[in-house]
Amino acid sequence: MMLKEVTSGHWIKITAIQLESSSRHRLYDQGLHENLRARVLHNDRRGRVLLDVFGEMYLLGRQETSRIEVRELG
């Protein structure tokens, strides 16, 4: 499932980041990477998603959320 499809309030685990190298490395430098657990605080259903990762907030745009694969956690 892609990140843009996750409902607000759900916990996720990032399974793959399928962005071009420079964009992927920018996310890595900011602390977002595969196998990371996060909570979706807000999904505006137009592609933008607000994540909570260990107390840090990340706002991702359409390009990122449509190319980040995640697994919802129970």
N, C-alpha and C positions, 0 to 999 in steps of 0.2 A: 504494500500500500504506500502511496506517496504522502508526504507530510501534509500537503494541501487538503487531503481528504479526512484528516483526523478532527474529531469534534473537540471543542473547548473543554478543558477539565480532565482530559485523559492523559495518562502516562504513556510514554513511548520510549522505544530504544532505536537509535539510529543504526540502520543496517548497511546502508551504502550511500555515498555522496557521489552523484554522477554529473559533476560540473567540470568545466574545462579546468586545466591545471591551475591557472592563476587564481580563479575563484575558489577552487577547492582549498588551495593553500592559505588563502585569506581566512577562510572559515577555521582551518586547523590552527592558524596563528591566534585566532580569537578564542580557541578552546572548544570548538565544535568538531567532533570527529566520530567515526564509527564506534559502535558499542557503548555510546554515551546514553544515559537515561535522562529524560527531560519531561516536563509537564507542559502541555499546551494550555496556555492561559487564555488565549483568544485566537480565533480563526474567523476572519471576516468573510470567508467563502468566496473571496475574489482573488485569493492567492497569498495574501499577507497573513503571517502567523507570528504570534508573540510566544516565545518559549521561556520557561524558567529552568535554568540549569544551575543547580547548587546555589541558588539565591541570586544569580546573575540573570538579567533579562536580555533576550536577543529578539530583535524584530527582523524577520526574514521576508523578502519580497517574493513575488510570483516566480521569478526565474529559479530561485533557490528551492522553494517549497515544491515545485513541480519536478525537481530532479533529486530530491532527497528521499530515499526509501526508508521506511520505518516499520516497526512492528509494535502494535498496541500491547501494553502490559496489563495483565488482569488486576 
